[in-house]
Amino acid sequence: MSTFLAASRSGRRVGLPALVTASVLAALATTVPAASARAPGPPVGGECGGQEQTRRAVRLLTERDGIPGAAVLVNDPATDGRCGRWTEAAGTADLRTGRPMNGADRLRAGSVTKTFTAALVLQLVAERRLSLDEPVERRLPGLIQGHAHGYGHGYDGGQITVRQLLQHTSGLPDYLEAPEWEDYEQLRYRRFEPRELVRRALELPPPQGAWHYATTNYLVLGLLVREVTGRSPEAEIDRRFIKPLGLHDTYWPGDDPRVQGPHSRSYFVGGDGRRVDGTDWNMTFAGAGGALVSSPGDLTRFAGALLGGRLLPAAQLAEMRRTVEADPDRVWPGARYGLGLISTPLSCGGTWWGHAGTVPGGHRALVAVGPGGRSAAVALNTVPDSLPAELDFLDVVDKSLCGGRSSERNSA
């Protein structure tokens, strides 16, 4: 599916549509550490910087764009007291019960999972157990050999490096572009294995262009992690990040199609044109590229630790931030892609770093951190289905990170 890990019924990527020209500036970003797993309510006794602008932007998503529920959590380490962390939410978390949306609920994080997997791979690089420029064939002989599998497309694991997998410059196609994923609802409860999905990708023709977003890359990275460590990428991410950082809302669902604990429901439009509850979904199809369940608070805590230098040595964090130009039809105009990180210009100056994620059932997550350390995590329970709605979604991030700040302060 796209950077957001979701394909439409027509096969179109769910990202900023091709209608958008490169002159449109989007804003999205990663995050900074959260004080606790549960998000607080709005501060009492006045507005925090940018809160009113953010509130209006969130409400546009529900009142104009038809998103059932939207929420954003903002962290600002430069601000003390009640404005250090605040949330805004609008709409409904559960259409059956009418429960209001909030910034504490769990949701499916989709491709934000890729940043966790990339950070794990970079830790292994720092430990000298992997090299960014070693070929896949060295550790996984025969896995990526198109002719050997009889597909005739000539994919060669000896020519694809770890760096290229992380950066989506490997030239591998996305298994989610196979014809069966055009009607993804029929695969909703099916269990998949990573090698099965990689083999399916190798049956597809090579993509066009030097940069092509493909979850296939991250399934291969997951297999590399297993080969190097003897443990699954899920177990390693749990051991290295989830438990040490106290990410109590973040877990791997495995084969369980349900979301455990307090969570928003998610919705998508079914084949008959009606809104369908898509919360229950077997996420084994996404694995190390998109299966995590998390919450806005946990996502900001992880991203803050990562970008704050607490998870990686400076050299490996610098590698993550070395970017290439990304296809705006698959991400959004102005975006560049590093090693599991997206960078995007902010309207107030400077750049955010982070990732976005979408799953077929309707959840969309985004975590972002701006140059001054302010971070935002956004949660939606339906994927925007129009260009105006997509732009409104991006505007929530920009308002959250830029509100109340001058361009001079954010120019770094």
C-alpha positions as CSV (number, residue, x, y, z in Angstrom):
1,M,0.0,0.0,0.0
2,S,1.5,3.5,0.1
3,T,3.8,5.2,2.5
4,F,0.7,4.8,4.5
5,L,0.4,1.1,3.9
6,A,-3.0,1.1,2.3
7,A,-4.3,0.5,-1.2
8,S,-7.6,1.6,-2.5
9,R,-10.2,-0.7,-4.1
10,S,-9.1,0.7,-7.5
11,G,-5.5,0.0,-6.8
12,R,-4.7,3.7,-6.4
13,R,-2.2,4.5,-3.7
14,V,-3.7,6.1,-0.6
15,G,-1.5,9.1,-0.3
16,L,-1.6,12.6,-1.6
17,P,-3.3,12.1,-5.0
18,A,-1.4,12.8,-8.2
19,L,-3.7,15.8,-8.7
20,V,-1.5,17.6,-6.2
21,T,1.3,19.6,-7.8
22,A,4.8,20.1,-6.4
23,S,3.9,23.6,-5.5
24,V,1.7,22.4,-2.6
25,L,3.6,22.3,0.7
26,A,2.7,19.7,3.1
27,A,3.6,19.4,6.7
28,L,4.0,16.3,8.8
29,A,6.6,15.0,11.3
30,T,7.9,12.8,14.0
31,T,7.8,13.2,17.6
32,V,9.3,13.9,21.0
33,P,9.0,11.9,24.2
34,A,5.6,11.8,26.0
35,A,5.4,12.2,29.7
36,S,3.0,9.3,30.1
37,A,1.1,6.8,28.1
38,R,-2.3,8.5,28.8
39,A,-3.0,11.8,27.2
40,P,-4.2,14.7,29.3
41,G,-7.2,16.8,28.6
42,P,-7.1,20.4,27.4
43,P,-5.2,22.7,29.7
44,V,-7.2,24.9,32.0
45,G,-6.8,28.6,32.2
46,G,-6.0,29.7,28.6
47,E,-4.8,28.5,25.3
48,C,-1.4,27.1,24.5
49,G,0.6,28.2,21.5
50,G,-1.1,27.1,18.4
51,Q,-3.9,25.3,20.2
52,E,-6.8,27.3,18.7
53,Q,-5.4,26.9,15.2
54,T,-5.0,23.2,15.7
55,R,-8.5,22.9,17.1
56,R,-10.0,24.5,14.0
57,A,-7.9,22.3,11.8
58,V,-9.0,19.1,13.6
59,R,-12.6,20.1,13.4
60,L,-12.4,20.6,9.6
61,L,-11.6,16.9,9.3
62,T,-14.8,15.9,11.0
63,E,-17.2,18.7,10.1
64,R,-16.2,19.2,6.4
65,D,-14.4,16.1,5.3
66,G,-16.5,13.4,6.9
67,I,-13.9,11.8,9.0
68,P,-15.7,10.2,12.0
69,G,-13.0,11.0,14.5
70,A,-9.7,12.9,14.6
71,A,-7.3,13.6,17.4
72,V,-3.8,15.1,17.8
73,L,-1.4,15.0,20.7
74,V,1.2,17.8,21.0
75,N,4.4,17.7,23.1
76,D,6.6,20.8,23.5
77,P,9.7,20.3,25.7
78,A,10.5,24.0,25.5
79,T,7.4,24.8,27.4
80,D,6.9,24.2,31.1
81,G,3.7,23.3,32.9
82,R,0.3,22.7,31.4
83,C,1.3,23.6,27.8
84,G,4.1,21.1,27.7
85,R,1.6,18.5,26.5
86,W,-1.9,18.9,25.2
87,T,-4.5,17.3,22.9
88,E,-7.3,18.3,20.6
89,A,-10.0,15.9,19.4
90,A,-13.2,16.0,17.4
91,G,-15.8,13.6,16.3
92,T,-16.6,10.1,17.3
93,A,-14.3,7.1,18.2
94,D,-17.1,4.6,18.0
95,L,-20.1,5.2,15.7
96,R,-22.1,2.5,17.4
97,T,-21.9,3.9,20.9
98,G,-21.2,7.5,20.1
99,R,-18.1,7.6,22.3
100,P,-16.1,10.8,21.6
101,M,-12.7,10.6,20.0
102,N,-9.7,11.3,22.2
103,G,-5.9,11.5,22.0
104,A,-5.2,8.5,24.3
105,D,-6.8,5.6,22.4
106,R,-4.8,3.0,20.7
107,L,-4.9,2.6,16.9
108,R,-3.1,0.7,14.2
109,A,0.1,2.6,13.4
110,G,0.5,1.2,9.9
111,S,3.8,2.3,8.2
112,V,5.0,4.2,11.3
113,T,6.1,0.7,12.1
114,K,8.8,1.1,9.5
115,T,10.6,3.7,11.6
116,F,10.8,1.1,14.5
117,T,12.2,-1.5,12.1
118,A,14.7,1.0,10.6
119,A,15.9,2.0,14.0
120,L,16.4,-1.7,14.9
121,V,18.5,-2.3,11.7
122,L,20.6,0.8,12.5
123,Q,21.3,-0.5,16.0
124,L,22.6,-3.7,14.4
125,V,24.7,-1.6,12.1
126,A,26.1,0.3,15.2
127,E,26.9,-3.1,16.8
128,R,28.8,-4.1,13.6
129,R,26.4,-7.0,13.0
130,L,25.2,-5.6,9.8
131,S,26.5,-3.1,7.2
132,L,24.3,-0.6,5.3
133,D,26.1,-1.4,2.1
134,E,26.2,-5.2,2.2
135,P,24.1,-7.1,-0.3
136,V,21.0,-9.0,0.8
137,E,22.3,-12.1,-0.9
138,R,25.1,-12.4,1.7
139,R,22.7,-13.1,4.6
140,L,19.7,-14.4,2.7
141,P,21.1,-16.4,-0.3
142,G,18.5,-17.1,-3.0
143,L,15.7,-15.0,-1.5
144,I,15.8,-12.3,-4.2
145,Q,16.5,-14.1,-7.4
146,G,13.8,-13.4,-9.9
147,H,15.0,-15.8,-12.6
148,A,15.8,-18.5,-10.1
149,H,12.1,-18.5,-9.1
150,G,11.0,-18.6,-12.7
151,Y,9.5,-15.2,-12.8
152,G,11.8,-13.8,-15.4
153,H,12.2,-10.3,-14.0
154,G,15.8,-10.6,-13.0
155,Y,15.8,-9.3,-9.5
156,D,19.2,-9.9,-7.9
157,G,19.8,-9.9,-4.2
158,G,23.5,-9.5,-4.9
159,Q,22.9,-6.0,-6.2
160,I,20.4,-4.8,-3.5
161,T,21.9,-3.4,-0.3
162,V,20.5,-3.0,3.2
163,R,20.6,0.8,2.7
164,Q,18.5,0.5,-0.5
165,L,15.9,-1.6,1.4
166,L,15.6,1.0,4.1
167,Q,15.4,3.9,1.6
168,H,13.1,2.3,-0.9
169,T,15.6,2.5,-3.7
170,S,16.0,-1.3,-4.1
171,G,14.0,-1.5,-7.3
172,L,11.7,-4.2,-5.7
173,P,8.0,-4.0,-6.4
174,D,5.4,-3.9,-3.6
175,Y,3.5,-7.1,-3.1
176,L,0.5,-4.9,-2.2
177,E,0.3,-3.9,-5.9
178,A,-0.6,-7.4,-6.9
179,P,-4.1,-7.7,-8.4
180,E,-5.6,-9.6,-5.5
181,W,-5.0,-6.5,-3.3
182,E,-7.3,-4.4,-5.3
183,D,-10.1,-6.1,-3.4
184,Y,-8.3,-6.3,-0.1
185,E,-11.4,-6.8,2.0
186,Q,-11.5,-10.5,0.9
187,L,-8.0,-11.0,2.5
188,R,-9.0,-9.4,5.8
189,Y,-8.7,-12.5,8.0
190,R,-6.0,-14.4,6.1
191,R,-2.7,-15.2,7.7
192,F,0.5,-14.4,5.6
193,E,4.1,-15.3,6.0
194,P,6.9,-12.8,5.0
195,R,8.6,-15.1,2.6
196,E,5.3,-15.8,0.9
197,L,4.7,-12.1,0.3
198,V,8.3,-11.5,-0.9
199,R,7.9,-14.3,-3.5
200,R,4.6,-12.7,-4.6
201,A,6.4,-9.4,-5.1
202,L,9.1,-11.0,-7.3
203,E,6.3,-12.2,-9.7
204,L,5.5,-8.5,-10.4
205,P,7.3,-6.4,-13.0
206,P,9.9,-3.9,-11.8
207,P,8.6,-0.4,-10.8
208,Q,9.4,2.8,-12.6
209,G,11.8,5.3,-11.2
210,A,14.7,5.3,-8.8
211,W,12.5,5.6,-5.7
212,H,9.6,3.3,-5.2
213,Y,7.8,2.8,-1.8
214,A,7.4,-0.9,-1.2
215,T,6.5,-2.6,2.1
216,T,8.4,-5.6,0.5
217,N,11.6,-3.9,1.4
218,Y,10.8,-4.0,5.1
219,L,9.7,-7.6,5.1
220,V,13.1,-8.4,3.7
221,L,14.7,-6.3,6.5
222,G,12.7,-8.3,9.0
223,L,14.1,-11.5,7.5
224,L,17.6,-10.1,7.8
225,V,17.0,-9.2,11.4
226,R,16.0,-12.8,12.1
227,E,19.0,-14.2,10.3
228,V,21.4,-11.9,12.2
229,T,20.0,-12.1,15.7
230,G,18.2,-15.4,15.7
231,R,15.1,-13.7,16.9
232,S,12.1,-12.2,15.1
233,P,12.1,-8.4,14.4
234,E,9.0,-8.2,16.6
235,A,10.8,-9.8,19.5
236,E,13.9,-7.5,19.0
237,I,11.7,-4.3,18.7
238,D,9.9,-5.4,21.9
239,R,13.2,-6.0,23.7
240,R,15.1,-2.9,22.5
241,F,12.4,-0.2,22.3
242,I,8.9,-1.1,23.5
243,K,9.8,-2.4,27.0
244,P,12.7,0.0,27.8
245,L,10.8,3.1,26.8
246,G,7.6,2.0,28.6
247,L,5.5,2.0,25.5
248,H,2.5,0.4,27.3
249,D,0.1,0.9,24.4
250,T,2.4,-0.5,21.7
251,Y,2.4,-4.2,20.8
252,W,2.4,-6.7,17.9
253,P,-1.0,-8.1,17.3
254,G,0.2,-11.3,15.6
255,D,-2.6,-13.4,14.3
256,D,-5.2,-11.7,16.5
257,P,-7.4,-9.5,14.3
258,R,-8.7,-7.4,17.3
259,V,-7.1,-4.3,18.9
260,Q,-6.6,-4.9,22.6
261,G,-7.3,-2.2,25.2
262,P,-9.0,1.2,24.8
263,H,-9.0,2.1,21.1
264,S,-10.9,3.9,18.4
265,R,-12.9,1.9,15.9
266,S,-11.8,2.4,12.3
267,Y,-14.0,2.6,9.1
268,F,-13.6,2.2,5.4
269,V,-16.0,2.2,2.4
270,G,-16.9,-1.4,1.4
271,G,-17.6,-2.7,-2.1
272,D,-21.3,-1.7,-1.9
273,G,-20.4,1.9,-1.1
274,R,-21.4,1.6,2.6
275,R,-19.2,2.5,5.6
276,V,-17.8,-0.7,7.1
277,D,-16.2,-1.2,10.5
278,G,-12.7,-2.3,9.7
279,T,-11.2,-2.4,13.1
280,D,-10.7,-6.2,13.2
281,W,-8.0,-7.2,10.7
282,N,-5.3,-9.8,10.5
283,M,-2.1,-7.7,10.2
284,T,0.3,-10.5,9.3
285,F,0.3,-9.1,5.8
286,A,2.2,-6.1,7.0
287,G,4.6,-7.5,9.6
288,A,7.8,-5.5,10.2
289,G,6.5,-3.0,7.7
290,G,3.2,-2.0,9.3
291,A,1.6,-4.3,11.9
292,L,2.2,-2.4,15.2
293,V,-0.7,-1.2,17.4
294,S,0.2,2.0,19.3
295,S,-1.1,5.3,20.7
296,P,-0.3,9.0,20.0
297,G,1.5,9.2,23.4
298,D,3.7,6.1,22.7
299,L,4.5,7.3,19.2
300,T,5.8,10.6,20.5
301,R,7.7,8.9,23.2
302,F,9.5,6.6,20.7
303,A,10.2,9.3,18.1
304,G,11.5,11.7,20.7
305,A,13.9,9.1,22.0
306,L,15.0,8.2,18.5
307,L,15.5,11.8,17.2
308,G,16.9,12.9,20.5
309,G,19.8,10.5,20.1
310,R,18.8,8.1,22.9
311,L,18.4,5.0,20.7
312,L,21.2,5.4,18.1
313,P,24.8,6.7,18.1
314,A,25.1,10.0,16.2
315,A,26.6,8.4,13.1
316,Q,23.7,6.0,12.6
317,L,21.1,8.7,13.3
318,A,22.8,10.9,10.7
319,E,22.5,8.0,8.2
320,M,18.8,7.8,8.9
321,R,18.5,11.5,8.0
322,R,20.3,11.2,4.7
323,T,17.5,11.5,2.3
324,V,16.6,11.1,-1.4
325,E,13.8,12.7,-3.3
326,A,10.5,10.8,-2.9
327,D,7.8,10.4,-5.4
328,P,5.1,13.0,-4.4
329,D,2.4,10.7,-5.8
330,R,3.3,8.1,-3.2
331,V,4.0,10.4,-0.3
332,W,3.3,14.2,-0.6
333,P,4.9,17.1,-2.3
334,G,8.1,18.3,-0.6
335,A,8.8,15.0,1.1
336,R,12.1,13.3,1.1
337,Y,12.9,9.8,2.4
338,G,15.8,8.8,4.6
339,L,16.2,5.4,6.2
340,G,12.7,4.8,7.6
341,L,12.2,8.5,8.1
342,I,10.4,11.2,6.1
343,S,11.4,14.8,6.1
344,T,9.0,17.6,5.0
345,P,9.2,21.4,5.0
346,L,7.1,23.4,7.5
347,S,5.2,26.5,6.6
348,C,6.9,28.3,9.5
349,G,10.4,27.3,8.4
350,G,12.5,24.3,9.1
351,T,11.7,20.7,8.6
352,W,9.9,17.9,10.4
353,W,11.1,14.3,10.7
354,G,8.8,11.3,11.1
355,H,6.5,8.9,9.3
356,A,2.9,8.3,8.5
357,G,0.9,5.1,8.3
358,T,-2.5,3.9,7.1
359,V,-4.1,0.5,7.2
360,P,-6.9,-0.9,5.0
361,G,-9.4,-0.9,7.9
362,G,-9.3,2.9,8.1
363,H,-6.8,3.9,10.8
364,R,-4.3,6.5,9.9
365,A,-1.4,7.5,12.2
366,L,1.3,10.1,11.9
367,V,4.1,11.1,14.2
368,A,6.2,14.2,13.6
369,V,8.8,16.4,15.3
370,G,9.8,19.9,14.3
371,P,13.2,21.7,14.6
372,G,12.4,23.2,18.0
373,G,11.5,19.9,19.5
374,R,7.8,20.3,19.4
375,S,6.2,17.0,18.3
376,A,2.7,15.9,17.2
377,A,1.0,12.6,16.7
378,V,-2.2,12.5,14.7
379,A,-4.9,9.8,14.7
380,L,-7.8,9.3,12.3
381,N,-10.3,6.5,12.2
382,T,-11.0,6.8,8.5
383,V,-8.6,7.5,5.6
384,P,-9.3,10.8,3.9
385,D,-10.9,10.1,0.5
386,S,-10.4,13.4,-1.3
387,L,-7.7,15.9,-2.1
388,P,-9.2,18.6,0.2
389,A,-9.5,16.1,3.1
390,E,-5.9,15.0,2.5
391,L,-4.7,18.6,2.6
392,D,-6.7,19.3,5.8
393,F,-5.0,16.3,7.4
394,L,-1.6,17.7,6.5
395,D,-2.7,21.1,7.8
396,V,-3.3,19.6,11.3
397,V,0.3,18.7,11.5
398,D,1.5,22.0,10.3
399,K,-0.7,23.9,12.7
400,S,0.3,21.7,15.6
401,L,4.0,22.3,15.0
402,C,4.0,25.9,13.8
403,G,1.2,27.5,15.8
404,G,2.4,30.4,18.0
405,R,5.9,30.3,16.6
406,S,7.7,32.7,14.3
407,S,9.5,31.7,11.2
408,E,12.8,32.9,12.7
409,R,12.4,30.6,15.6
410,N,11.9,27.6,13.3
411,S,14.4,28.4,10.7
412,A,17.1,26.0,12.1
